């Protein structure tokens, strides 16, 4: 049987929400009265759920069934002016991050404007699913993927799957500004 994009997207969305809520397959099984094996098969797009099973899984995840079916995610238009951007300061003030996209709702992509002071380490993350992208506006940035450095200069971009431990740093004595995009989106 050929699986459709809807099956694959539905399975990914169920898995993503389950993992975000810190639920195991067994926990969903207990809450939804659907076998962990069946939930796993749905998440891997090996089978499609009935409407009743979909409703029970949604209830177990504490979301509306429509959230699981919403393809693509519907996001209202958002105009971010410099005055309305969400801002956070990290790394003892060495990193200033400004959210350029929705910080809530079903959006899957997060885009940020980031400024780093000299010698600042901005981000160290373990491997995860999704995609990451950066475009340097000013200065030079070092992105390490499993310890391998990639130097990204002004006007250059780096796009990668974050299946490796990754770290972002400013190795220079000058500030750096860059756009960072990630899917799934970060909280900001």
Secondary structure, DSSP 8 states (H G I E B T S, - for coil): ----HHHHHHHHHHHHHHHHTT--HHHHHHHHTS-HHHHHHHHTTSS---HHHHHHHHHHTTS-HHHHH-SS---------TTT-EEEEETTTTEEEEE-S-SSTT--EEEEEEEE-TT-EEEEE---SSEEEEEEEESEEEEEETTEEEEEETT-EEEE---S-EEEE--SSS-EEEEEEEES----
